Each structure stands twice: as C-alpha cells, then as structure tokens.
C-alpha cells in the first residue's frame, strides 16, 4: 500500500551530481600530482595529470547540465549520491595504481575504497610503492575522515532526533550548527588544527618529516595506512607509540565536542558521556591485553596501543596481529564492532548506540521489576530516548550484525580460513579498522576482494544509504505522482 507514495529517484539529477563530484576528484588530485613532481616520479605525474584533465571535463559538463536541469535533490537522492560517490571515486581513483607491477586494477580499487572509508586494509607492500602512491593512500584517508564527519553532521543534526537532542544538551542552545555549512567550516578548522598539532607531536617524538606527514594523515583520520609493512611497530619506540595513541584517541572523539571545549574550557571534554566511555573501555581492554601478552612491564605500551588502535578503528599495530591468541582476537573483535564516538572519523556501531543499548537493558530490568502502573523513561546523559529512536538503533545494530555474520560465513567458504580469523577480518573491514590476520593479500580470491569492498562501503556509510540504494522501490516507478519536497 505504501509503494504508490514512494517517489523513484531522479536518475538525471543523481547522474549530474555524480558527474560534478568527479570534477571535485580532479581537484583533489592536484596535491598528489604536485607530490609526484616533487619526487620526480614523472610516470605517476603523467598518469595523474591525465586523470585530472578527464575528471575536470566530466565535472564541468555535469555542472552545466545540473544548472540547466534546475532540480534539487530530496533527502533520498542525497543519500544515494553519497553512497554512489564512494564507488565512483574508488573505481576512478583505482586507476592511479595501474602502473604498479604485479597487481591488477581491482587491487587499486580496493586500496582507494580502503582509503576513502578510512579502513587501512591493504593489497600493497608500502615499501615497494612509489612515494606518490604512499602519500596518495594516506591522503585519501585524511580526506575520507573529513568527508565522513561532514556527512555525519548533515545526517545526525536534524531537529527532533535523539542524536540532535543529545548533542544540543552537551553543546548548549548556542548551537554550533547554525547551519550545516557553518558547522562544516568549523569542523574543517578543528580537523586542520588537530592535524597540524599531531604532526608537530610526531616530529617531536622522533619521526622524520615524510614519515610524520604520512602517519598524521592516517592517524587523525583513524585510517591506519603506514609507510612500513610493520606499521608503528617499525620504530620500536614507546614514545612514538604513545604519541600515536593520543592522536588516534583525538580522532575518535566527536569533533563538535572540540568546539565546546574551545568555548567553555577543557572541563567540558571530560563531561562528555562518550569520552568517559572511551576511557573506561580503553582501561579495561588494556588490562585484558596486558594479561594476554604476559605480565611484564614492557608489554604495558603494546597492550595500551592494541586497545586504542582497536576501539578507535585505526588499524596501526605494534605487534603481529596474526600471532595474537584467540583471547586477544576476541577482545579486538568486540572493540572493532563497538567503535568510537558519533561524528568522529571512526566506524563500528558507535559508542552512543552501544550506550543506548546497555541503558535499554537496565530500563527493561527496572520496567519488569516495578508495578505495571509505574512509568520509567529511558534516558542517556539526561536525555530521554523515545521508543522510535530505540527501534532505529536496534534496527541498525541488527542489520550491522547480520551483515557481519553472513559476510563471515561467505569468507569462510571463499578463503577457507577458521571462523575466528574470518570473523576478525570481516569485523575489521566492516568496522573500517584495518587490522589483519593475513587474509587480506594480493593473492586473495577476487570474490573475497569484492566482499571486503562491500563491507568497507557498508560500514562507513552505516548501512542505511546502501539499503536505500539497493531497494527495488528506489528504482521502480510508483503509480501515484507526487511533488518532490526539496531539501
């Protein structure tokens, strides 16, 4: 009965917007092009320059048609464009890797998707890549982290929703989000400041200019691409490890919270419910890792690092992930599923939803323990959570876990690995983490690569845009015509 009220997508409008975004990709490639010239990698410079030219033409054409068309997208169209742009950017950006010997085009697509979704799973040995591509990988993660923050703000900060109420209760009625555009500009400034401060911190800790630049782009975006195959473990330096931990933690904090800290002082940082939850999770999981690694003082830093890199969804490592015992793997899986704060660069189901789920269990206990006439409200951080919001959270978490479960079964059949290792790798891909037990590799089956590209895509977009895109109702024409409300 509802189908006749559902308006199919505007194919032309979506196509024009995607074409325009391809032009933006051409603009994005200017910096990697300049890097290729700086390192005198002229074959890469020629390839990137040609890509830029073609993308500019496509973007200019799309812009012209979009202006003539004079239609604005409804919310669903915007979500579909958001979902498709990751695929378009990945398939186009993958062309930058076609000159790497021993790898196919799909490896490049995988790498760019891993970068844009800030995952960090890789098909390449970074030591064998041109410096331009090593930079390009981390550059895509830095841009991907920034873009996701903006998208998260646009989706979450709508009047009436529980996330909006939670954040207005934290930030006050002065409201950082006078408009999404103003909010985006503020977040970009905060992101840039954190990047600059982290870069200085990496230099002070002992990294060189090049290493520091590559790692700060991957760390603040909680991405995880590194200059070395051994990741941060290459340095064997506790100071560097703890500095990276700090930056990863800052990247996993809700970015609008920094605005409140600037306006109201540092005390507001520790009042945030998600920050407090992050601290508790890191302390508890660090203890578990320490007990698993061995009761020895030199294992303190690796235990803390493993905890932070897992919960922040970054994917840097200082110990061999494949060598972890099953206990440590299960703890890591749990952390990868939970993830960091909402409106941060992390993936997973997010701490806010996790807190709501735990609070709902307490609410159920109280509800069934008190007389029937008693009325108890479900609250998180003093904000009442409606039954509708709880249903949405439950639906999202259920969808997330179902995709995780069926993807694990599929990977077991494709790659013939154990359940623990398959579950670990899928949780890493879908949580946009990047830790690997060795399943992700160039010789991986083609279907396994496609599966992980899907997991990274779904995990970063938090499922809903992808479900809308794949729904038959999105593409089939309805029987009843309606006006398209503009956004």
C-alpha positions in Angstrom: 0.0 0.0 0.0 2.9 2.4 0.7 4.7 1.8 -2.6 2.4 4.1 -4.5 3.5 7.0 -2.3 7.2 6.4 -2.8 8.8 8.6 -5.5 11.6 6.9 -7.5 14.9 8.5 -7.7 15.6 11.3 -10.3 18.2 9.4 -12.4 19.3 12.6 -14.3 19.8 14.6 -11.1 21.8 11.8 -9.4 23.9 11.4 -12.6 24.6 15.2 -12.9 25.6 15.4 -9.2 27.9 12.4 -9.5 29.5 14.0 -12.6 30.0 17.2 -10.7 31.7 15.3 -7.9 34.0 13.6 -10.4 35.2 17.1 -11.2 35.9 17.6 -7.5 38.0 14.4 -7.6 40.1 16.0 -10.3 40.7 19.0 -8.0 41.6 16.6 -5.1 44.3 15.0 -7.3 46.2 18.3 -7.6 48.2 17.7 -4.4 49.2 14.1 -5.3 50.2 15.4 -8.7 52.4 18.1 -7.1 53.9 15.4 -4.9 54.8 13.2 -7.9 56.6 16.2 -9.4 58.4 16.9 -6.2 59.7 13.3 -6.0 60.5 13.4 -9.8 58.2 10.4 -10.4 57.2 11.6 -13.9 55.3 8.5 -15.0 53.0 9.0 -12.0 52.8 12.7 -12.8 51.7 12.0 -16.3 49.0 9.5 -15.2 47.6 11.8 -12.5 47.7 14.8 -14.9 45.7 12.9 -17.5 43.2 11.7 -14.9 42.8 15.3 -13.6 42.1 16.6 -17.1 39.5 14.0 -17.9 37.8 14.4 -14.5 37.7 18.2 -14.9 35.9 17.8 -18.3 33.3 15.4 -16.8 32.8 17.7 -13.8 32.4 20.8 -15.9 29.9 19.0 -18.1 27.9 17.7 -15.2 27.8 21.2 -13.6 26.4 22.7 -16.8 23.7 20.1 -17.1 22.8 20.3 -13.4 22.3 24.1 -13.6 20.1 23.8 -16.7 18.1 21.0 -15.1 17.2 23.2 -12.1 16.0 20.5 -9.8 17.1 20.0 -6.2 17.5 16.6 -4.6 15.2 15.2 -1.9 16.8 13.5 1.1 16.8 10.1 -0.5 18.5 11.3 -3.7 21.2 12.9 -1.5 21.8 9.6 0.4 22.0 7.7 -2.9 24.6 10.2 -4.3 26.5 9.8 -1.0 26.5 6.0 -1.4 27.4 6.0 -5.1 30.2 8.6 -4.8 32.3 6.2 -2.7 32.0 3.6 -5.5 32.7 6.1 -8.3 35.7 7.6 -6.5 37.1 4.1 -5.8 36.8 2.8 -9.4 38.2 6.1 -10.8 40.9 6.5 -8.1 42.0 2.9 -8.6 43.4 3.9 -12.0 46.3 5.6 -10.1 47.6 2.2 -9.2 47.6 0.6 -12.7 51.4 1.2 -13.1 52.3 -0.9 -10.0 53.7 -4.2 -11.3 52.2 -7.5 -10.1 48.8 -6.1 -9.2 45.5 -5.9 -11.1 43.1 -3.0 -11.4 40.9 -4.4 -8.7 43.7 -4.1 -6.1 43.8 -0.4 -6.8 40.0 -0.1 -6.4 40.3 -2.0 -3.1 43.1 0.3 -2.0 41.2 3.6 -2.7 38.0 2.2 -1.1 40.1 1.3 1.9 41.5 4.8 2.0 38.2 6.7 1.5 36.5 4.7 4.1 39.5 5.1 6.5 39.9 1.4 6.8 43.5 0.7 6.2 43.4 -2.9 4.9 45.9 -3.0 2.0 46.8 -5.1 -1.0 50.3 -3.5 -1.4 53.6 -3.5 0.3 54.2 0.2 1.1 58.0 -0.2 0.8 57.6 -1.2 -2.9 55.2 1.6 -3.9 56.3 4.9 -5.4 56.3 7.7 -2.8 53.5 9.4 -4.6 51.2 6.4 -4.0 52.3 6.1 -0.4 51.3 9.7 0.0 48.1 9.2 -2.0 46.9 6.3 0.2 47.1 8.3 3.4 45.8 11.4 1.6 42.6 9.6 0.7 42.2 8.6 4.3 42.6 12.1 5.5 40.0 13.4 3.0 37.8 10.4 3.8 37.8 11.1 7.5 37.0 14.8 6.9 34.2 14.0 4.4 32.6 11.5 6.8 32.5 14.0 9.6 30.6 16.4 7.3 28.2 13.7 6.2 27.6 12.6 9.7 26.7 16.1 10.8 24.3 16.5 7.9 22.5 13.3 8.8 22.6 13.5 12.6 21.9 17.1 13.3 18.3 17.3 12.4 15.8 18.7 14.9 13.7 16.1 16.7 16.2 13.2 16.6 17.8 11.8 19.7 21.3 12.4 18.5 20.5 16.0 17.9 19.0 16.3 21.4 22.0 14.6 22.9 24.4 17.0 21.3 22.4 20.1 22.0 22.3 19.1 25.6 26.1 18.8 25.5 26.8 21.9 23.4 24.0 24.1 24.8 21.5 26.1 22.9 24.1 28.4 21.4 24.2 25.6 18.8 27.4 25.1 16.7 25.1 24.2 13.8 23.5 27.4 12.9 23.6 25.8 9.5 25.3 22.6 8.2 27.6 24.8 6.1 28.8 26.8 9.1 29.2 23.6 11.1 31.2 22.0 8.3 33.6 25.0 8.2 34.1 24.9 11.9 34.8 21.1 11.8 37.2 21.6 9.0 39.2 24.2 11.0 39.2 21.8 14.0 40.3 18.9 11.8 43.2 21.0 10.3 44.3 22.2 13.8 44.4 18.7 15.2 46.3 17.5 12.1 48.9 20.3 12.5 49.3 19.7 16.2 49.6 15.9 15.7 52.2 16.4 13.0 54.3 18.6 15.4 53.9 15.9 18.1 55.1 13.2 15.7 58.2 15.2 14.8 58.9 15.8 18.5 58.5 12.1 19.2 61.2 11.2 16.6 59.5 10.7 13.3 61.0 12.3 10.2 59.1 14.9 8.1 58.0 12.4 5.4 57.0 9.7 8.0 55.3 12.2 10.2 53.2 13.6 7.3 52.1 10.2 6.1 51.2 8.9 9.6 49.4 12.0 10.8 47.0 11.9 7.9 46.3 8.3 8.7 46.2 8.7 12.5 43.9 11.7 12.8 41.5 10.1 10.3 41.8 6.8 12.2 42.7 5.2 8.9 45.9 3.2 9.5 47.9 3.3 6.3 51.6 3.4 7.1 55.0 3.9 5.4 56.1 0.5 6.6 54.7 -3.0 6.5 55.4 -3.3 10.2 53.3 -0.1 10.8 54.2 1.7 14.0 56.0 -1.4 15.2 58.8 -0.5 12.8 60.0 2.2 15.2 60.1 0.1 18.4 59.8 3.4 20.3 57.4 3.7 23.2 57.3 7.5 22.9 56.2 7.3 19.3 53.7 4.6 20.1 52.1 6.6 22.9 52.1 9.8 20.8 50.2 7.9 18.1 47.8 6.6 20.7 47.0 10.1 21.7 46.3 11.2 18.1 44.2 8.2 17.5 42.1 8.9 20.6 41.6 12.5 19.5 40.4 11.3 16.1 37.8 9.0 17.8 36.3 11.8 19.8 33.2 13.6 18.5 34.5 16.6 16.6 31.8 19.1 17.6 32.9 18.5 21.2 36.1 20.3 20.4 34.1 23.4 19.7 32.5 23.2 23.1 36.0 22.8 24.7 37.2 26.0 22.8 34.1 27.9 24.0 33.7 26.5 27.5 37.0 25.1 28.7 38.7 21.7 28.9 36.4 20.5 31.7 33.7 20.0 29.1 35.8 17.4 27.4 35.6 15.0 30.3 31.9 15.6 30.9 31.0 14.0 27.5 29.4 10.6 28.0 31.2 9.1 25.0 34.6 10.3 26.1 34.1 8.8 29.5 33.0 5.6 27.9 36.1 5.6 25.7 38.4 5.9 28.7 36.6 3.1 30.6 36.8 0.8 27.5 40.4 1.5 26.9 41.4 0.9 30.5 39.5 -2.4 30.8 40.7 -3.7 27.4 44.3 -2.7 28.0 44.3 -4.8 31.2 42.9 -7.8 29.3 45.6 -7.4 26.6 48.3 -6.9 29.2 47.3 -10.2 30.9 47.2 -11.9 27.5 50.6 -10.6 26.3 52.2 -11.5 29.6 52.6 -9.9 33.0 55.8 -7.9 32.1 56.3 -4.2 32.2 57.5 -4.0 28.6 54.0 -5.2 27.5 52.2 -2.2 29.0 52.7 0.0 26.0 51.8 -2.7 23.4 48.7 -3.5 25.4 47.5 0.1 25.5 48.3 0.6 21.9 46.3 -2.6 20.9 43.4 -1.3 22.8 43.4 2.2 21.4 44.0 1.2 17.8 41.1 -1.3 18.0 38.5 0.9 19.7 39.4 4.0 17.6 39.2 1.8 14.4 42.6 3.0 13.2 44.4 -0.2 12.5 48.0 0.7 13.2 49.8 -2.1 15.1 52.9 -2.7 17.1 52.5 -6.4 17.5 51.8 -9.0 14.8 48.0 -9.3 14.6 48.1 -12.8 13.1 50.2 -14.0 16.1 47.5 -12.9 18.6 46.0 -15.6 20.7 42.2 -16.2 20.4 41.5 -14.4 23.6 43.2 -11.2 22.3 41.5 -11.7 18.9 38.0 -11.8 20.5 38.7 -8.7 22.6 39.9 -6.9 19.5 36.8 -8.0 17.5 34.5 -6.7 20.3 36.3 -3.3 20.2 36.2 -3.2 16.4 32.4 -3.7 16.5 31.8 -1.0 19.1 33.9 1.7 17.5 34.4 5.3 18.6 32.2 8.4 19.1 29.5 9.6 16.7 30.5 12.5 14.5 34.1 11.2 14.6 36.2 9.5 11.9 35.6 6.0 13.3 33.4 3.2 12.2 31.6 0.4 14.0 28.1 0.7 15.6 29.5 3.8 17.6 29.7 4.2 21.4 26.5 6.3 21.6 24.4 3.4 20.2 26.2 1.0 22.4 25.4 3.1 25.5 21.8 3.3 24.4 21.6 -0.5 24.1 23.1 -1.0 27.5 20.8 1.6 29.0 17.8 -0.2 27.4 18.8 -3.4 29.2 18.8 -1.6 32.5 15.5 0.0 31.6 14.0 -3.4 30.9 15.1 -4.7 34.2 13.5 -1.8 36.1 10.4 -1.9 34.0 9.7 -5.5 34.8 10.7 -5.2 38.4 8.3 -2.4 39.3 4.5 -2.4 39.4 2.7 -2.2 36.0 1.4 1.3 36.6 4.9 2.7 37.0 6.3 4.8 34.2 10.0 4.8 33.6 11.8 6.8 30.9 14.8 5.5 29.1 17.5 8.2 29.4 21.1 8.6 28.3 23.1 11.6 29.6 19.9 13.1 30.9 18.2 13.0 27.5 15.1 10.9 27.1 15.3 8.3 24.4 12.0 7.7 22.6 10.8 4.2 21.6 11.1 5.3 18.0 14.8 6.2 18.4 15.4 2.9 20.3 13.8 1.0 17.4 16.1 2.7 14.9 19.1 1.9 17.0 18.1 -1.7 17.4 17.4 -2.0 13.7 20.7 -0.5 12.7 22.7 -2.7 15.1 20.7 -5.8 14.0 21.4 -5.1 10.3 25.1 -4.5 11.1 25.4 -7.8 12.9 23.5 -9.7 10.3 25.8 -8.4 7.5 28.8 -9.2 9.7 27.6 -12.7 10.3 26.7 -13.6 6.7 29.9 -12.0 5.4 31.9 -14.1 7.8 30.2 -17.3 6.5 30.8 -16.2 2.9 34.5 -15.5 3.6 35.0 -18.9 5.2 33.7 -20.6 2.0 35.7 -18.3 -0.3 39.1 -18.3 1.6 38.8 -21.5 3.8 40.0 -19.8 7.0 38.8 -20.5 10.5 35.8 -18.9 12.0 37.8 -16.7 14.4 40.2 -15.4 11.7 37.3 -14.9 9.2 35.2 -13.1 11.8 38.2 -10.9 12.8 38.9 -9.9 9.2 35.3 -9.1 8.3 34.9 -7.2 11.6 38.0 -5.2 10.6 36.7 -4.4 7.1 33.1 -3.6 8.1 34.3 -1.6 11.2 36.7 0.3 8.9 39.6 -0.7 11.1 42.4 -2.2 9.0 43.9 -4.8 11.4 44.5 -8.1 9.5 45.4 -11.7 10.4 46.7 -12.2 6.9 43.6 -12.9 4.9 43.7 -9.6 3.1 46.5 -10.0 0.5 47.1 -9.6 -3.3 46.5 -13.4 -3.9 43.1 -13.2 -2.2 40.2 -14.5 -4.3 38.5 -12.0 -6.5 35.2 -12.6 -4.7 36.9 -12.0 -1.3 38.1 -8.6 -2.5 34.6 -7.7 -3.7 33.1 -8.8 -0.4 35.5 -6.6 1.6 34.9 -3.7 -0.7 31.2 -4.1 0.1 31.9 -4.4 3.9 34.1 -1.3 3.9 31.4 0.6 1.9 28.5 -0.5 4.1 30.4 0.0 7.3 31.5 3.6 6.5 28.0 4.6 5.3 26.3 3.0 8.3 24.1 0.8 6.2 21.0 3.0 5.5 22.2 4.8 2.3 23.3 1.4 0.9 19.9 -0.3 1.7 18.1 2.6 0.1 20.3 2.4 -3.0 19.7 -1.4 -3.3 16.0 -1.3 -2.5 13.8 -2.1 -5.6 11.4 0.8 -4.5 14.2 3.2 -5.2 14.3 2.2 -8.9 10.7 1.2 -9.7 8.2 3.8 -10.8 5.3 4.4 -8.4 1.7 4.5 -9.6 0.9 7.9 -8.0 2.8 11.1 -8.8 3.7 13.4 -6.0 5.6 16.7 -5.5 9.2 16.2 -4.6 9.9 18.0 -1.3 13.2 19.8 -1.6 16.0 19.8 1.0 
